[in-house]
Amino acid sequence: MVQYESLNELLPVASVVHIALGAMALVLMHRSREREWNERFAGLIISWMMVMLGIEYVFSTLIDYRVDQLISGEQVAVFATYDSIFYSWMTYGESAMSSVLLSMVVILPLIFPFPLIQKESALKICAFFVILISMVLVPLDIFSKFSHNGALGLLRWIGFFIWMPIYLRFLFGEMLYEEEGARDVSSVTILLLLGVYVQSWVFWLMHLTGLTSVYLSRWRVEDFVAQSFLSSSLDMVAVAIVGTTFIVLFIGETWRAFSKGFGGMNVVLSLVFVVGVLWYLLTLVNYETAESCILTTCQAWDENFIDWYVFTYQVAKFLFVPLIFMFILLNYNMIDTEAKGSQMITRIMVLLLLLVATSSLIEMIQIILPIPEMITSALFAGGVVLFIGWEERIMDQIITKKSSASESLNKLVDLKKITIGESEFRFFSISMAAVIGYALLIAILFDSMGMHL
């Protein structure tokens, strides 16, 4: 029971944080009318992705709560078995939001930092693309009993095939040809890759060595999801891509560090590198436990293993991702903080991120160390005072040191000058709200029709 609670400790916090930050970012993006069209559009996409992730995490939280009740023997009659939880509106809703999110992950690399779609109808094209993919994937995933997750996940990896060449082009441009502004483009590309894939990169060495297969097999058994042969094969291709791309980024930034000096990006990638090595070693120690589900009966994970999972994978997925996305929005000229009312919302966003990160880290420390709640409450109160006291300094540091990938690109590459009206941005947001409504409606309808039961 202790292991299960610690395993899902960050889900409720993550759902609230993602929805709140996404909603505030949407307000700010619609007020930022003086930004380059692709920067503003990318900010809009990221904001909607945050909202979609938050809704998905709400469903995940409800599922975990029902499973927790089932384990403790306090289940409600309608949720009396794992099947009745797994095939319910909660799981359908989680799957539906995940499918919609995939379509957003596809269009973001097409727009930012290098706009591959340079047309005045770019927003309509992308909105149509999201609607089309969502209308197909949402019911398909549910109808197929989630047996093609690996195949559908191919859409998630499209970013690698677009962002990695962009990163290498501007890395070489900076290192070999001293192109001014190339660093702005390559750095934001790394941040985008981290925002979308960092939770997978913490297993980079396991992916490269093929050790990930034992976890994939165990998860299939535990989740009662029989994947198709094509899906399982593509899963292994995907993990190889993940491991390889991380090594390329790590080598590239190490090269840059030796030539230009050590920076914040090197710190982040070095941390991920170390975590990946430790995960590989820890998996070797716990290999028999991981393999037990496949050979005999599933053995419970060691509590220290669960704590390590929370401190690495869940922190990366639930806390690090929103931090990265908000940093991109605030530091890469996407948000106009000078617009009326924008600065106040921006301050709330930054404080919310800092306070949630602090409280979550304190909660995780309390999982491992027997620290009394009075002490952790005092630490949190001290953190609140510290952040409020340094709020202006933190905001000035973030807002005054902005970079613009679009301005740098315009100096290096001939880009088509495009003017997009305000109605186009409103149309895209209305379309995304409609897609979310469609996904949730499908989930409820399928549950009411007793799908799979």
TITI-843763 format. One line per 10 residues: number of its first residue (from 0); for each residue y, z, x of N, C-alpha, C. Coordinates in pm, whole numbers, plus 50000, padded with zeros to 5 digits. Atoms other than C-alpha are relative to their C-alpha. Layout:
<pts>
NUM) Y:Z:X:Y:Z:X:Y:Z:X  ...
</pts>
This chain:
<pts>
0) 49879:50000:50083:50000:50000:50000:50127:50000:50087  49885:49995:49911:50241:50082:50282:50023:49863:50064  49988:50131:49937:50162:49751:50447:50060:49899:49903  49950:50099:50096:50228:49555:50129:50149:50017:49977  49858:49977:50024:50565:49720:50068:50084:49953:50117  49923:50040:49884:50680:49665:50425:50002:49847:50015  50010:50146:49988:50563:49302:50409:50105:49930:49917  49906:50065:50092:50804:49225:50124:50133:50074:49989  49884:49914:50005:51085:49462:50209:50131:49923:49980  49873:50071:49997:51356:49196:50251:50020:49901:49886
10) 49989:50101:50106:51283:48971:49951:50111:50029:49898  49895:49975:50099:51506:49145:49691:50140:49985:50058  49870:50011:49935:51795:49168:49937:50034:49853:50023  49977:50142:49971:51753:48803:50037:50041:49922:49876  49968:50074:50123:51764:48679:49677:50145:50022:49959  49861:49969:50038:52092:48858:49602:50098:49939:50098  49909:50051:49896:52253:48760:49933:50016:49848:49991  49993:50146:50005:52165:48391:49905:50078:49950:49878  49930:50044:50121:52286:48356:49545:50149:50033:50010  49859:49959:49992:52609:48551:49608:50075:49914:50101
20) 49932:50080:49898:52695:48367:49930:50009:49853:49957  49997:50139:50045:52600:48029:49782:50105:49976:49894  49901:50015:50108:52815:48083:49472:50143:50006:50056  49865:49990:49942:53118:48195:49676:50032:49878:50086  49978:50119:49918:53071:47904:49917:50032:49878:49913  49972:50111:50091:53066:47660:49623:50145:50002:49953  49859:49988:50042:53401:47793:49502:50091:49954:50113  49916:50036:49886:53547:47756:49851:49995:49851:50030  50013:50142:49969:53409:47405:49901:50078:49912:49902  49926:50079:50099:53566:47278:49577:50151:50017:50016
30) 49857:49983:49971:53900:47414:49698:50041:49933:50130  49971:50057:49867:53873:47251:50043:50016:49849:49988  49980:50141:50032:54022:46916:49947:50052:49918:50117  49941:50072:49887:54176:46828:50284:49901:49976:50113  50101:50017:49895:53850:46810:50479:49942:49859:49998  50070:50128:49995:53662:46501:50596:49890:49998:49894  50091:50008:50114:53439:46375:50317:49859:50047:50033  50138:49962:49969:53109:46425:50501:49988:50148:50035  50000:49855:49974:53204:46777:50621:50001:50077:49869  49993:49932:50129:53296:46877:50270:49872:49982:49921
40) 50125:50026:50072:52987:46713:50123:49885:50082:50059  50104:49920:49936:52762:46883:50380:50014:50147:49961  49979:49862:50043:52920:47217:50293:49955:50023:49858  50045:49991:50139:52852:47148:49927:49847:50005:49992  50146:50001:49998:52487:47067:50000:49945:50134:50047  50046:49871:49947:52443:47384:50210:50020:50110:49897  49972:49897:50102:52603:47594:49935:49896:49997:49889  50101:50012:50105:52365:47458:49671:49861:50038:50052  50127:49957:49941:52072:47508:49908:49989:50153:50000  50000:49854:50001:52170:47875:49936:49969:50054:49859
50) 50024:49958:50138:52178:47911:49558:49853:49977:49962  50140:50033:50033:51838:47738:49522:49903:50094:50071  50084:49905:49928:51685:47958:49792:50004:50136:49933  49987:49870:50067:51820:48266:49615:49919:50007:49872  50079:50003:50123:51665:48163:49282:49851:50001:50031  50141:50000:49959:51335:48088:49456:49955:50140:50041  50035:49865:49956:51341:48434:49615:49996:50100:49884  50008:49915:50119:51406:48592:49275:49860:49990:49940  50137:50018:50052:51078:48442:49151:49897:50065:50093  50092:49938:49905:50903:48555:49470:50001:50151:49986
60) 49989:49855:50018:51033:48908:49415:49925:50045:49875  50071:49966:50123:50901:48912:49058:49849:49992:50018  50143:50015:49974:50561:48786:49174:49949:50119:50081  50043:49887:49916:50540:49055:49443:49999:50130:49922  49996:49879:50083:50639:49321:49192:49877:50008:49910  50118:50002:50087:50358:49214:48955:49872:50026:50080  50117:49975:49914:50104:49206:49239:49995:50145:50041  49992:49858:49964:50222:49550:49346:49950:50086:49886  50049:49926:50116:50162:49677:48993:49849:49987:49985  50144:50025:50014:49817:49518:48991:49921:50082:50102
70) 50068:49924:49894:49722:49681:49322:50000:50149:49969  49988:49856:50027:49846:50022:49211:49934:50042:49870  50066:49967:50127:49666:50000:48874:50097:50024:49887  49899:49978:50105:49991:50004:48672:50038:49870:49932  49964:50132:50049:49977:49642:48562:50020:49997:49848  49982:50026:50142:50105:49525:48228:49886:49911:49953  50120:50068:50050:49832:49377:48005:50002:49850:50028  49994:50145:49985:49956:49018:48029:49983:49957:50146  50018:50029:49859:49946:49038:48409:49883:50082:50054  50114:49917:49968:49599:49186:48435:49916:49947:50114
80) 50078:50059:49892:49455:48949:48696:50092:49920:50093  49924:50082:49906:49569:48756:49001:50024:49860:49943  49984:50134:50059:49510:48429:48814:50115:49995:49900  49893:49998:50100:49744:48532:48533:50138:50015:50063  49873:49996:49927:50014:48603:48791:50025:49865:50068  49985:50124:49922:49948:48293:48999:50033:49881:49911  49971:50109:50095:49951:48059:48698:50089:50052:49888  49903:49948:50096:50262:48188:48522:50135:49936:50026  49867:50057:49986:50626:48095:48474:50067:50041:50131  49941:49955:49875:50712:48298:48784:49961:49909:50116
90) 50046:50088:49892:50497:48089:49019:50046:49857:49977  49951:50134:50030:50592:47767:48841:50149:49988:50037  49858:50001:49966:50959:47859:48881:50022:49998:50151  49990:49998:49854:50913:47940:49250:49968:49862:50058  50039:50133:49953:50735:47607:49305:50106:49896:49965  49901:50098:50044:50996:47414:49105:50125:50005:50088  49880:49987:49916:51287:47553:49310:49971:49953:50142  50037:50047:49867:51098:47483:49632:50001:49847:50005  50000:50146:50006:51053:47119:49524:50141:49943:49999  49860:50046:50004:51423:47079:49441:50065:50018:50136
100) 49943:49973:49868:51514:47235:49774:49957:49894:50101  50047:50105:49910:51302:46975:49953:50089:49877:49993  49915:50118:50016:51517:46697:49810:50137:50022:50065  49872:49969:49935:51831:46874:49939:49987:49993:50151  50025:50005:49856:51679:46907:50286:49994:49855:50048  50008:50142:49963:51624:46530:50283:50140:49939:50014  49870:50068:49998:51985:46432:50208:50098:50058:50102  49905:49940:49905:52162:46678:50442:50004:49928:50134  49993:50073:49872:52058:46498:50766:50063:49861:49987  49941:50133:50020:52177:46169:50613:50153:50004:49999
110) 49856:49986:50018:52531:46307:50577:50068:50066:50119  49933:49919:49898:52602:46551:50860:49903:50035:50111  49863:50026:49955:52686:46559:51144:50037:49852:50008  49972:50144:49995:52650:46179:51172:49967:49940:49864  50025:50054:50134:52692:46010:50832:49927:49866:50006  50077:50125:50003:52413:45753:50806:50035:49917:49877  49955:50070:50121:52535:45668:50454:50152:49998:50002  49854:50011:49992:52892:45543:50500:50049:49909:49888  49956:50073:50118:52978:45431:50148:50080:50094:49911  49921:49918:50092:53227:45548:49889:49915:50054:49886
120) 50093:49952:50103:52933:45591:49651:49894:50095:50058  50100:49918:49931:52752:45822:49898:49956:50120:49916  50033:49881:50078:52769:46127:49669:49913:49964:49879  50080:50043:50114:52631:45935:49372:49859:49959:50044  50132:50040:49947:52351:45787:49584:49915:50124:50028  50074:49877:49966:52252:46132:49711:49962:50078:49874  50030:49928:50124:52275:46288:49363:49884:49933:49928  50110:50074:50063:52051:46015:49222:49869:50024:50074  50118:49978:49918:51808:46066:49511:49940:50139:49972  50047:49864:50029:51786:46442:49445:49938:50007:49862
130) 50052:49999:50138:51738:46389:49072:49864:49932:49993  50125:50075:50004:51465:46130:49126:49885:50078:50064  50105:49925:49931:51268:46336:49378:49961:50124:49920  50027:49878:50076:51302:46652:49168:49920:49970:49874  50071:50034:50124:51188:46481:48848:49853:49968:50026  50139:50033:49966:50873:46364:49028:49926:50119:50057  50070:49894:49926:50791:46658:49256:49977:50126:49918  50014:49873:50074:50850:46949:49017:49875:50001:49912  50123:49998:50079:50582:46853:48760:49875:49966:50081  50116:50039:49920:50355:46692:49023:49940:50120:50072
140) 50049:49883:49927:50329:47012:49227:49926:50096:49909  50065:49908:50094:50242:47219:48920:49872:49939:49944  50118:50067:50054:50000:46963:48774:49884:50000:50100  50104:50009:49897:49813:46938:49106:49955:50137:50050  50034:49863:49961:49778:47319:49128:50040:50028:50145  49941:49974:49868:49991:47318:49445:49908:49959:50115  50099:50038:49900:49712:47142:49635:50051:49895:50098  49945:50101:49909:49945:46894:49809:50124:50053:50071  49881:49941:49938:50192:47138:49965:50027:49943:50139  49982:50055:49866:50130:47002:50314:50058:49860:49996
150) 49951:50137:50013:50190:46644:50202:50146:49999:49952  49863:49993:50050:50503:46734:50004:50094:50054:50107  49918:49943:49894:50624:46932:50303:50049:49898:50101  49951:50105:49910:50665:46604:50491:50149:49975:49981  49857:50018:50026:51003:46576:50324:50084:50099:50080  49926:49896:49927:51105:46899:50497:50019:49961:50148  49994:50031:49857:51035:46749:50840:50085:49878:50031  49916:50118:49976:51261:46445:50793:50118:50034:50090  49888:49957:49916:51541:46644:50953:49972:49989:50148  50035:50012:49859:51353:46646:51282:50022:49857:50050
160) 49994:50140:49957:51341:46265:51294:50142:49944:50000  49860:50044:50001:51715:46234:51226:50085:50084:50094  49914:49912:49920:51873:46539:51390:49964:50000:50147  50037:49997:49859:51670:46532:51713:50058:49882:50079  49934:50109:49927:51786:46180:51816:50151:50018:50012  49856:49974:49994:52144:46278:51728:50030:50104:50108  49980:49896:49898:52114:46592:51942:49986:49941:50140  50023:50055:49866:51971:46400:52239:50110:49901:50039  49893:50096:49970:52234:46124:52210:50125:50071:50051  49875:49935:49961:52524:46367:52234:49980:50102:50113
170) 50029:49919:49881:52352:46597:52485:50015:49914:50125  49988:50090:49886:52317:46302:52724:50144:49952:50017  49860:50041:49991:52669:46194:52636:50086:50104:50069  49925:49892:49935:52800:46533:52745:49959:50016:50146  50050:49967:49867:52579:46582:53050:50014:49884:50099  50000:50115:49910:52571:46230:53196:50131:49924:50003  49880:50082:50009:52894:46069:53076:50127:50079:49972  49883:49912:50020:53123:46370:53022:50083:49960:49878  49928:50039:50123:53210:46255:52669:50066:50122:49937  49924:49890:50058:53480:46477:52526:49965:50015:49851
180) 50035:49973:50139:53373:46639:52199:49853:49985:49969  50143:50017:50025:53003:46555:52237:49932:50134:49975  50060:49868:50017:52927:46926:52261:50013:50049:49857  49982:49957:50139:53068:46987:51912:49890:49943:49911  50101:50066:50083:52821:46739:51764:49860:50055:50030  50134:49950:49965:52513:46856:51957:49981:50146:49960  50013:49858:50034:52585:47225:51893:49980:50022:49850  50018:49983:50144:52622:47190:51517:49865:49943:49956  50134:50054:50031:52303:46979:51515:49893:50106:50026  50096:49891:49972:52113:47267:51679:50007:50106:49892
190) 49984:49898:50104:52256:47510:51424:49936:49955:49869  50063:50052:50122:52145:47286:51136:49848:50007:50011  50145:49991:49979:51795:47265:51285:49953:50145:49990  50036:49858:50009:51788:47643:51322:50006:50049:49855  49986:49956:50138:51910:47694:50966:49884:49956:49912  50108:50053:50084:51632:47478:50821:49862:50039:50052  50135:49988:49943:51344:47541:51064:49976:50126:50083  50017:49888:49907:51398:47870:51251:49878:50086:49968  50116:49917:50035:51128:48056:51054:49869:49938:50047  50118:50067:49945:50877:47795:51174:49999:50005:50152
200) 49991:50000:49854:51002:47800:51533:49956:50131:50065  50045:49875:49940:50911:48166:51582:49851:49993:50037  50142:50020:49966:50549:48037:51601:49981:49878:50091  50002:50129:49930:50630:47748:51837:49880:49986:50095  50111:50011:49906:50364:47828:52101:49865:49991:49928  50121:50011:50081:50096:47880:51837:49985:49860:49944  50003:50136:50052:50190:47543:51690:49954:49901:50107  50034:50092:49893:50162:47367:52025:49854:50011:50042  50138:49978:49956:49823:47521:52107:49898:49983:49888  50091:50017:50113:49677:47470:51758:49950:50130:49942
210) 50047:49869:50047:49628:47844:51705:50046:50029:49857  49948:49980:50136:49828:47820:51381:49894:49971:49894  50100:50040:50099:49524:47668:51208:49927:50119:49938  50072:49884:50053:49360:48010:51172:50083:50068:49891  49913:49941:50103:49663:48138:50975:50005:49911:49875  49998:50091:50115:49680:47827:50758:49874:50015:49917  50127:49985:50071:49312:47869:50670:49997:50132:49923  50001:49870:50069:49356:48238:50586:50093:49998:49880  49906:50004:50113:49660:48174:50368:49944:49919:49884  50061:50079:50108:49469:47909:50175:49901:50085:49921
220) 50099:49914:50066:49194:48162:50101:50070:50108:49918  49932:49889:50066:49431:48445:50012:50079:49954:49877  49918:50050:50110:49650:48230:49787:49923:49922:49896  50085:50074:50095:49357:48066:49604:50046:49855:49985  49950:50137:50007:49507:47725:49689:49911:49911:50086  50085:50094:49927:49255:47456:49787:50082:49874:50028  49919:50116:49963:49454:47194:49978:49913:49876:50015  50071:50127:49982:49353:46829:49976:49983:49971:50149  50024:50034:49860:49219:46676:50298:50126:49942:50064  49877:50058:49948:49538:46472:50340:50104:50108:50028
230) 49903:49894:49985:49753:46781:50290:49969:50086:50121  50039:49917:49886:49556:46987:50544:50023:49927:50132  49980:50078:49877:49569:46706:50801:50148:49990:50034  49857:50010:49976:49944:46665:50760:50059:50132:50043  49956:49868:49956:49988:47040:50801:49990:50012:50151  50020:49990:49855:49849:47016:51153:50095:49907:50075  49902:50089:49939:50071:46718:51232:50138:50065:49999  49869:49937:50015:50372:46911:51104:50020:50111:50103  49983:49889:49906:50309:47218:51321:50014:49948:50143  49984:50060:49867:50273:46994:51629:50143:49951:50019
240) 49861:50046:49994:50612:46840:51548:50095:50118:50020  49914:49881:49989:50768:47186:51508:50000:50053:50142  50009:49947:49865:50640:47309:51844:50064:49909:50103  49946:50096:49903:50737:46992:52030:50152:49996:49994  49853:50008:50012:51092:46977:51892:50067:50125:50056  49939:49881:49942:51158:47337:51988:50004:49993:50151  50004:50012:49855:51049:47273:52346:50108:49903:50050  49897:50097:49962:51278:46968:52361:50138:50065:49996  49871:49932:50011:51574:47174:52239:50018:50104:50110  49992:49894:49900:51495:47461:52474:50025:49942:50139
250) 49980:50064:49870:51471:47232:52777:50141:49940:50009  49866:50060:50001:51790:47049:52675:50109:50103:50020  49897:49896:49987:51993:47369:52638:49990:50074:50133  50014:49940:49867:51849:47510:52961:50066:49911:50104  49932:50097:49912:51963:47193:53140:50151:50017:49991  49856:49984:50019:52306:47237:52991:50049:50132:50060  49961:49869:49947:52315:47609:53088:50016:49996:50151  49992:50009:49855:52249:47527:53454:50121:49919:50045  49890:50087:49960:52520:47261:53459:50136:50049:49950  49873:49964:50064:52785:47398:53221:50021:50150:49983
260) 49986:49857:50020:52714:47769:53202:49921:50049:49879  50081:49936:50105:52513:48006:52982:50088:50030:49880  49923:49977:50122:52628:48028:52618:49920:50066:49891  50065:49932:50112:52547:48178:52282:49876:49928:49951  50116:50077:50044:52308:47895:52194:49879:50028:50088  50110:49967:49909:52101:47977:52502:49939:50135:49968  50050:49867:50038:52076:48339:52391:49906:49990:49880  50081:50014:50122:51944:48240:52047:49868:49932:50029  50123:50074:49971:51694:47985:52177:49908:50078:50093  50083:49918:49912:51575:48220:52452:49931:50110:49922
270) 50061:49897:50085:51515:48489:52192:49884:49943:49920  50108:50066:50075:51311:48247:51980:49884:49966:50093  50104:50032:49901:51122:48139:52294:49912:50122:50027  50074:49876:49970:51022:48499:52376:49917:50043:49879  50073:49962:50121:50927:48573:52015:49877:49912:49981  50114:50091:50012:50704:48264:52010:49887:50034:50095  50102:49960:49903:50522:48375:52326:49931:50128:49955  50059:49874:50046:50472:48727:52187:49910:49980:49879  50085:50029:50116:50337:48586:51861:49867:49941:50044  50124:50058:49950:50083:48384:52055:49908:50108:50056
280) 50081:49893:49941:49964:48689:52250:49948:50094:49893  50042:49909:50106:49954:48907:51940:49891:49937:49912  50103:50069:50078:49749:48645:51756:49865:50004:50071  50124:49990:49924:49490:48645:52034:49936:50137:49981  50051:49864:50018:49458:49022:51993:49943:50018:49860  50041:49983:50140:49425:48996:51612:49924:49880:49946  50065:50125:50043:49225:48673:51604:49884:50026:49904  50116:49971:50086:48915:48829:51449:50045:50037:49859  49947:49965:50131:49122:48977:51166:50048:49877:49926  49951:50124:50062:49288:48642:51101:49886:49912:49953
290) 50113:50087:50028:48953:48464:51104:49905:50058:49896  50096:49933:50088:48777:48718:50881:49992:49936:49862  49997:50060:50134:48887:48549:50556:49914:49874:49993  50072:50126:49998:48721:48226:50662:49849:50023:50016  50140:49979:49967:48393:48372:50793:49929:50094:49903  50065:49900:50087:48322:48677:50574:50095:50041:49889  49901:49950:50096:48566:48891:50376:50128:50034:50075  49869:49981:49936:48935:48936:50445:50018:50145:50044  49967:49868:49947:49016:49232:50671:50151:50019:49993  49857:49970:50009:49350:49406:50629:50064:49992:50138
300) 49925:50006:49875:49613:49346:50895:50033:50140:50049  49953:49876:49941:49701:49625:51135:50147:50022:49961  49864:49970:50046:50022:49802:51027:50105:49955:50101  49905:50045:49898:50194:49725:51360:50018:49848:49995  49993:50145:50014:50111:49357:51307:50093:49963:49884  49914:50024:50116:50278:49369:50965:50146:50026:50035  49863:49968:49960:50586:49537:51112:50060:49891:50088  49954:50108:49913:50611:49265:51378:50031:49876:49918  49977:50113:50090:50585:49000:51105:50135:50015:49929  49873:49974:50069:50875:49162:50919:50117:49981:50096
310) 49890:50004:49905:51091:49194:51231:50026:49860:50056  49981:50134:49944:51040:48831:51334:50014:49895:49889  49999:50106:50099:50947:48590:51056:50096:50028:49885  49917:49972:50118:51116:48768:50766:50148:50017:50035  49860:49991:49958:51432:48853:50958:50057:49860:50022  49955:50138:49977:51456:48488:51067:50025:49928:49868  49994:50074:50126:51393:48355:50715:50104:50055:49904  49918:49941:50104:51585:48602:50501:50139:50044:50045  49870:49954:49952:51871:48720:50724:50066:49901:50096  49943:50089:49899:51915:48476:51013:50047:49869:49937
320) 49965:50128:50063:51921:48164:50792:50136:50005:49931  49865:49997:50061:52218:48271:50573:50111:50023:50102  49899:49983:49895:52403:48387:50886:50034:49868:50066  49976:50131:49937:52359:48044:51044:50078:49908:49908  49931:50089:50093:52463:47853:50734:50145:50041:49979  49863:49956:50017:52771:48070:50683:50083:49974:50125  49930:50028:49875:52863:48030:51050:50040:49852:50005  49969:50144:50001:52843:47651:51011:50117:49972:49906  49894:50024:50098:53061:47656:50699:50135:50049:50050  49874:49939:49960:53324:47883:50854:50051:49948:50133
330) 49958:50033:49863:53327:47761:51213:50008:49851:50027  49999:50144:49976:53291:47383:51170:50086:49927:49899  49893:50067:50073:53596:47304:50962:49961:49950:49862  50040:50043:50133:53417:47275:50627:50080:50070:49890  49928:49921:50100:53611:47546:50444:50147:50009:50035  49855:49987:49983:53987:47543:50399:50039:50143:49962  49969:49859:50026:54068:47912:50437:50147:50021:49962  49859:49987:50035:54438:47841:50380:50026:49968:49853  49981:50031:50142:54383:47724:50022:50021:50128:49919  49966:49884:50081:54501:47954:49745:49874:50077:49959
340) 50112:49915:50037:54258:48244:49702:49878:49988:50089  50119:50024:49918:54017:48113:49965:49979:50109:50104  50014:49902:49892:54092:48368:50235:49936:50129:49950  50058:49877:50055:54003:48660:50009:49848:49983:49981  50143:50024:50020:53668:48506:49914:49927:49991:50133  50061:50010:49867:53600:48426:50281:49977:50137:50060  50015:49864:49947:53660:48788:50378:49885:50073:49932  50111:49937:50073:53421:48904:50107:49866:49948:50050  50124:50060:49949:53156:48662:50232:49961:50061:50134  50029:49949:49866:53183:48782:50592:49957:50146:49994
350) 50035:49857:50012:53178:49151:50496:49863:50017:49935  50130:49990:50067:52882:49096:50264:49887:49970:50098  50102:50034:49900:52685:48928:50542:49979:50113:50099  50010:49895:49899:52763:49200:50794:49937:50127:49944  50052:49877:50060:52689:49488:50557:49854:49987:49962  50141:50020:50038:52365:49340:50426:49911:49996:50124  50077:50005:49876:52246:49264:50779:49981:50140:50057  50010:49863:49948:52323:49622:50884:49904:50084:49919  50087:49918:50085:52154:49784:50584:49854:49958:50011  50138:50050:49989:51847:49561:50618:49936:50043:50131
360) 50054:49957:49871:51806:49639:50987:49970:50149:50001  50025:49856:50009:51838:50011:50916:49874:50028:49920  50120:49983:50081:51573:49981:50644:49874:49968:50081  50117:50038:49921:51336:49805:50885:49970:50101:50110  50020:49895:49900:51391:50065:51154:49931:50120:49938  50058:49886:50070:51302:50329:50897:49852:49978:49968  50141:50029:50024:50970:50151:50832:49915:50050:50116  50076:49967:49880:50861:50217:51191:50023:50144:50045  49968:49867:49949:51042:50534:51289:50023:50097:49884  49982:49901:50108:51028:50852:51076:50138:50064:50002
370) 49863:49949:49999:51406:50884:51051:50037:50047:49860  49961:49950:50133:51536:51101:50762:50105:49910:49936  49906:50087:50072:51733:50915:50492:50144:50044:50021  49863:49952:49976:52036:51135:50560:50060:49933:50124  49951:50062:49876:52062:50991:50913:50028:49852:49978  49979:50143:50024:52017:50629:50801:50120:49976:49909  49882:50012:50087:52276:50681:50525:50128:50017:50080  49883:49977:49916:52518:50815:50783:50027:49880:50090  49985:50119:49916:52451:50517:51010:50059:49883:49920  49948:50108:50083:52515:50277:50722:50147:50022:49966
380) 49860:49968:50030:52837:50455:50627:50089:49972:50121  49925:50030:49878:52949:50431:50990:50018:49851:50020  49990:50144:49990:52873:50061:50988:50103:49942:49904  49902:50045:50099:53079:50011:50671:50142:50024:50051  49867:49966:49948:53379:50189:50826:50036:49908:50117  49976:50083:49883:53340:49990:51148:50036:49857:49960  49975:50138:50040:53326:49652:50974:50134:49986:49926  49872:50006:50070:53620:49730:50745:50115:50012:50099  49895:49981:49900:53822:49848:51043:50020:49877:50086  49992:50119:49916:53742:49536:51243:50002:49870:49920
390) 50008:50119:50085:53755:49298:50947:50097:49891:50044  49900:50100:49963:54077:49127:51052:49967:49934:50133  50035:50056:49870:53960:49085:51412:49881:49905:49988  50117:50084:50019:53624:48945:51302:50040:49868:49933  49958:50119:50072:53789:48702:51060:50080:49906:50091  49920:50082:49909:54039:48584:51321:49913:49930:50102  50090:50058:49901:53759:48527:51570:49926:49880:49942  50077:50107:50063:53566:48311:51321:50089:49884:49958  49917:50104:50062:53851:48123:51154:50085:49924:50101  49906:50066:49909:54084:48052:51447:49931:49912:50103
400) 50071:50081:49900:53815:47905:51676:49907:49902:49930  50079:50096:50076:53702:47611:51468:49973:49874:50081  50035:50129:49941:53526:47296:51578:49984:49900:49885  50018:50103:50102:53509:46966:51393:49912:49890:50057  50092:50104:49956:53207:46744:51445:50052:49862:49962  49949:50130:50046:53376:46467:51243:50112:49949:50089  49891:50042:49911:53688:46463:51460:49945:49954:50134  50061:50039:49873:53473:46451:51773:49928:49867:49988  50070:50127:50022:53261:46170:51628:50096:49883:49995  49902:50108:50013:53568:45965:51543:50054:49955:50136
410) 49954:50035:49866:53669:45976:51911:49894:49924:50079  50110:50056:49922:53325:45866:52032:49934:49879:49935  50073:50105:50074:53189:45635:51760:50093:49943:49894  49922:50064:50107:53348:45386:51522:49935:50031:49865  50049:49964:50133:53303:45534:51175:50088:49935:49895  49927:50062:50109:53402:45367:50852:50088:50104:49931  49907:49911:50069:53706:45525:50689:49970:49998:49851  50042:49991:50141:53600:45647:50346:50086:50103:49927  49926:49908:50086:53803:45807:50068:49919:50023:49873  50080:49964:50116:53612:45992:49798:50081:50090:49908
420) 49921:49926:50097:53777:46122:49482:49940:50135:49964  50043:49865:50038:53759:46477:49355:49892:49997:49892  50099:50008:50108:53558:46368:49053:49858:49979:50054  50132:50023:49941:53273:46260:49283:49935:50132:50042  50053:49870:49958:53234:46612:49423:49961:50083:49877  50036:49927:50123:53240:46760:49072:49872:49943:49940  50120:50064:50053:52979:46507:48962:49876:50048:50074  50116:49956:49923:52748:46610:49245:49962:50143:49962  50030:49861:50035:52778:46981:49160:49941:50011:49860  50056:49999:50137:52716:46915:48790:49856:49948:50003
430) 50136:50054:49989:52411:46708:48885:49903:50104:50056  50086:49898:49941:52273:46991:49101:49971:50113:49901  50022:49898:50103:52324:47244:48821:49900:49949:49896  50093:50058:50097:52141:47007:48584:49858:49995:50056  50132:50004:49937:51852:46967:48833:49936:50139:49999  50052:49862:50004:51814:47345:48858:49956:50035:49859  50036:49974:50138:51816:47369:48480:49872:49928:49961  50122:50078:50027:51552:47094:48458:49877:50069:50062  50113:49937:49931:51328:47270:48714:49957:50128:49929  50033:49875:50069:51349:47604:48534:49940:49973:49862
440) 50053:50035:50132:51287:47439:48195:49855:49954:50010  50138:50045:49979:50973:47266:48327:49908:50119:50024  50082:49882:49970:50845:47599:48461:49969:50079:49872  50019:49923:50124:50895:47774:48125:49911:49923:49902  50081:50080:50093:50748:47485:47922:49853:49996:50041  50137:50005:49952:50438:47459:48140:49929:50134:49978  50059:49867:50024:50381:47833:48110:49971:50020:49851  50021:49983:50144:50423:47827:47731:49885:49915:49949  50111:50086:50041:50169:47544:47708:49867:50047:50059  50123:49946:49943:49915:47753:47902:49940:49911:50106
450) 50048:50088:49893:49892:47512:48196:49907:50075:50095  50097:49949:49903:49584:47581:48416:49925:50124:49953  50069:49878:50045:49467:47876:48204:49889:49965:49900
</pts>
